[in-house]
Amino acid sequence: MSGSRRARPVEAVEAIEPPGNGQLALIVLGVTVSVEALGELSGSAVLLLGLLVFLPGAAAALCTVRQTAFVALWTAAVVSTTVVTRGPGGHWLDRILMIAITIALGVASTYACGYRIRREHEMLRLRSTAAAMQRHILHPLPLVTDDVLVNGVYEPLQEDRLVGGDIYDVVDSPWGTRVLIGDVQGKGLAAVGAAFAVIGAFREAAHREPTLTALVDALDAAVVRHNSYATDTGEDERFVTALILGIELDDEVQAVNCGHVLPYLVHDGKVTVPHLDSGVPLGLSELAAEPTTVGWFDFPAHATLVLSTDGLTETRAANGTFYPAEERLTALTALSGLSPTTLPQALYDDARAYAGHGGRHDDVAVLTVRRSPRRP
């Protein structure tokens, strides 16, 4: 069975690709010839030499240190030759000053290039560390138990965010399969602590607690403990929206919704949204007016549950219109050749296309849950 992507590989996040040496030589030679020709036509070859001074600066932003040093040396040589052989009849100090400024700008550009490359490498190492941390927190998809098959896609590494706040896990417990999907308040490395607290508590309590209400209480207590530690260290407190499912061999599912996005049930080409009462997010149980309650809904054979984080429903087009997740999911399920295995990636790609370049698309997790083939 082939699963969907969980996260972009670290190799996809690369530094600026420098031009080839041959390509760089052609560009530098072309610019030099153009400036010299323009100077000859205008009769001010020396005055137009200032245009060449920008070459090392441009190289510093796009090239390697060696390439930038080559451009700086070339520029200094061209400027020096032109000033000495065709310089104006003014004071010789003016010529020396122009050569000195050219050399100084070349040296500064080479240093700036080295600084830029070091920063890029530091960012790559930081992204690699963040991606490795995420891989250790979240199990790779697909996940299989005696009750369900879980596929999905998770894209936490987007734009300048190193780690997303979306979490998920699946545990094969003595009381059936427990499925968790959640979203930590906030993004980046600061959200990792709360994410790890919830997932660690889920993996331990799912094997210990016989009821979903007791499991949710354990998760809430974990977030409260994490917030207590965060307060002591000067960090912000966080809450976690979550949806916890309990799936056994019968045709019903137990669910506790802690302020999370409702699931979608796909069956016989139709998409429905099960009714579940929404409780408070994890970490805010003291604000709840009523105790945690468990909801039930049908999950027949050959049906598919689609779980997502709010990054899907909060996707917006350039005109501010929110992504119609239920409508688009209905359209996607009608496509021939689209299976529950490939549905998460198709839904994710459709949301990205809906947002386009001018819209808003947050990091998102999309999971599909299907029943495993019944054992004889």
Buried (B, 14 or more C-beta within 10 A) or exposed (E): EEBBBBBBEBEEBEEEEBBEEEEBBEBBEEBBEEBBEEBEEEEEBBEBBEBBBEBBBBBBEBBBBEBBBBBBBBBBEBBBEBBEEEBEEEEEEEBEEBBEEBBEBBBBBBEBBBEBBEEEEEBBEEBBBBBEBBEEBBBEBBBBBEBBBBBBBBBBBBEEBBBBBBBBBBBBBEBBBBBBBBBBBEBBBBBBBBBBBBBBBBBEBBBEBEBBBEBBBBBBBBBBEBBEEBEEEEBEBBBBBBBBBBBBEEEEBBBBBBBBBBBBBBBEEEBBEBEBEBBBBBBBBEEEEEEBEBBEBEBEEEBBBBBBBBBBBBBBBEEEEEBEBBEBBBEBBEEEEBEBBBBBBBBBEBBBEBBEEEBBBBBBBBBBBBBBEEEE
